[in-house]
Amino acid sequence: QQLATVTFTGETTAGWQTATFDQPVAITPDTEYIAAYRTPTGTYSYTQGGFSSGFTSGPLRTTGGSGAYSYSNDFPGSSSNASYLVDVVFN
């Protein structure tokens, strides 16, 4: 179930881009969530092997192969061990 979307505006070709939801998205502990982005050109910034093994950062964790690079009905599909450089900011 999709919880929120945001459309980038005013982005540039270099540097980190940030998009902020209009309202906070409530999450529940011990629940799996997916943060993803999609570009109109299909070009992505990524780190090959970034998800070759899982890692934990504070209360967040990921599993190996949790990157995705194709979409079906706007949802990430095929798995990959690349990390696609999407950061989630929590308050």
C-alpha positions in Angstrom: 0.0 0.0 0.0 1.5 3.3 -1.0 1.6 5.7 1.9 2.8 8.9 0.3 4.3 10.5 -2.8 6.2 13.6 -3.6 7.2 15.2 -6.9 10.6 16.8 -7.2 10.6 20.4 -8.5 13.5 22.7 -9.2 16.1 20.0 -9.1 19.5 20.4 -10.7 21.8 18.0 -12.6 24.4 18.0 -9.7 24.3 17.6 -6.0 21.9 16.1 -3.5 18.2 16.6 -4.2 15.7 16.7 -1.4 11.9 16.3 -1.5 9.8 16.7 1.6 6.3 15.3 2.1 3.5 17.8 2.7 2.6 16.0 5.9 4.6 13.5 8.0 4.0 9.8 7.3 3.2 7.7 10.4 5.1 4.4 10.7 4.7 1.4 13.0 7.6 -0.4 14.8 8.6 -3.8 13.4 7.0 -3.1 10.1 8.7 -3.3 6.7 8.6 -0.1 4.6 10.0 0.7 1.2 11.4 4.1 0.2 11.8 4.4 -3.5 12.1 6.8 -6.3 11.5 6.8 -10.1 12.8 9.0 -12.8 11.2 9.8 -16.1 14.4 9.0 -17.9 15.2 5.7 -16.1 18.6 7.1 -14.9 19.6 6.4 -11.3 22.4 7.2 -9.0 23.6 4.1 -7.3 26.4 2.3 -5.5 27.1 -1.2 -6.9 27.1 -3.7 -4.1 25.6 -1.3 -1.6 23.1 -3.9 -0.5 25.2 -7.0 -1.0 24.7 -7.6 2.7 22.2 -6.2 5.2 23.1 -3.4 7.6 21.6 -1.7 10.6 21.6 2.0 11.4 19.9 2.8 14.7 16.4 1.3 14.6 16.5 0.9 10.8 17.8 -2.2 9.0 17.9 -3.6 5.5 18.6 -7.1 4.1 21.0 -8.1 1.3 19.5 -7.7 -2.1 17.0 -5.1 -1.0 17.7 -2.7 -3.8 15.3 -2.6 -6.8 15.8 -1.3 -10.3 12.5 -1.9 -12.2 9.0 -1.0 -11.6 5.6 -2.6 -12.1 2.6 -0.4 -11.4 4.8 2.2 -9.7 6.2 -0.3 -7.3 9.8 -1.5 -7.2 10.2 -4.9 -8.8 13.4 -6.8 -9.6 15.9 -7.0 -6.7 19.5 -5.9 -6.9 22.4 -5.6 -4.5 23.0 -2.0 -5.6 21.9 0.8 -3.3 20.0 3.5 -5.2 20.9 6.4 -2.9 17.5 7.3 -1.5 17.8 8.6 2.1 14.8 8.7 4.4 14.8 11.5 7.0 13.0 10.7 10.3 12.0 13.2 13.0 
